Amino acid sequence: MITPSFSIEQSEGFLTFHIRAPYTKVSDAEIFVEDSEFRFYSKPYFLRLSLPGNLSEDGREEASYDADKGEFNVRIPKETEGEHFADLDMLSTLLAPINHQVKKPLIEVLDCQTNSSTPDAEDEWLDFDWQVEQNTVSDDTILPSDSCYGFANKVSSSVRNIHTELSEITDIKDPESISFNERSNARTLQELKDFDEEHYLADLYESEAIGCLLKFQPDWFGMNRVNIPNGEVTEAATSLVSNITFTEEEKVQLVQLPHKEHLLTQTEKVTLVFGLIDIIFGYSYNHRTTEGENTVESAWLIRKLSPTLSWFDTHTSLKDCVTASVRRSLVYPFHRNFALSNQVLQDVIQILCLGKVAILKCLLQIQTLFSRSDPHFILNDLYITDYCIWIQYCDEQMIQSIRNGLEELKIEKCDLDLELDELEEAADLVLQEDQSSDVNGEPDTSNNTISDEQDTVNDKSLVQEMNKMKLSCS
């Protein structure tokens, strides 16, 4: 049977199902409604949905067929008028079987003295401190062959036969022989080694190109997420929420996602959040620097800026996650500017403000980019597809908690360990000397020795910066 493309709209008293089923016999269509279950059948199409609330069959049901669009429009009243059905755009969760949605753990804790201080599930993220550093597993406690990677670090022994392809998309050569701490240390050392001072300074003083990128307004600019109090639905709120919608291609992607259940510990959830942030950072950087028009390098850029995707790395804190992403944005892409990286971080915060619908749209677009870029599709199997599934089940409270943590976090140039302040200070001094020489019409010999402020920069780097500044001023 074929699962048709569909979407759902809601008003105060009704749900309207739009089901695209062309080339079918309308007279043979069957619709079944019982409590929260909705079923549609019209050979060869079959659709079964598990809704977040109950429907009612009271004689007000309506159904029609648009022959031009090949679309059924089914209008069913809600059992409780005014009830808000949450997450109707999370199509994968609606398609999950009922027994999958209500599945409970095999072990139930009936009583525990420490349980009295445990917050409710909906409040567990309210006061979560994202700045606290987590302790990673000690290298002495795991064997190199036991090193894991992938979504929630639950994958192992999956890349042994694809080392050639893996070397084309990751900076880590053999993830199964290097531990978590070793990956992080190796990644940081490689970033410091790859940092190009001349490229950074060129972008620092090339204000015109960077200025255009800073002024660019992404697709999500100006959008606001609407919180619906007490489950009440108003016409204004519904119209604003609908501003963030999925394209037909994205709906097909959602329908095709596998049905999975992720049983995760609190530590694993936090690890996934950090990974999500650096992936969305890479996506946002690509979106801003290409002004919304993806290029053949977009898949590479997103992967390269994400420590999770490029090094299979696991962050220990929110600051560690953001610092790594910002540093990589000053080392690898074409545009390397600290102000630009900070603006991209604000883009990430804006996406989080819009909730999991906006995050899911970003992940679906990444999945599409990777699927069309051989061999980046491997990263879909290891990370992105599972992230697309997991985010649909995430609590909005958790997402807003992450946003609050990012808003409170301030990244300075000194946090990146690239000596940017000293480098810029030395470049400014050289530029001032060149300008002074141009004004006087003769070389300025008043400063024949290197000042104390320049002692932090080695002689070779200083000569390179002087040559660069002279060329730019000539």
Secondary structure, 3 states (H helix, E strand, C coil): CECCEEEEEECCCEEEEEEECCCCCHHHCEEEEECCEEEEEECCEEEEEECCCCECCCCCCEEEEECCCCEEEEEEEECCCCCCCCCCCCHHHHHCCHHHHCCCCCCCCCCCHHHHHCCCHHHCCCCCCCCCCCCCCCHHHCCHHHCCECHHHCECCCCCCCHHHHHHHCCCCCHHHCCHHHHHHHHHHHHHHHCCHHHHHHHHHCHHHHHHHHHCCCCCCCCCCCCCHHHCCCHHHHHHHCCCCCCHHHHHHHHHCCCCCCCCCHHHHHHHHHHHHHHHHHHHHHHHHCCCCCCCCHHHHHHHHCHHHHHCCCCCCHHHHHHHHHHHHCCCCCCCCHHHHHHHHHHHHHHHHCCHHHHHHHHHHHHHHHHCCCCCHHHHHHHHHHHHHHHHHCCHHHHHHHHHHHHHCCCCHHHHCCCHHHHHHHHHHHHHHHHHHHHHCCCCCCCCCCCHHHCCCCHHHHHHHHHHHHHHHC
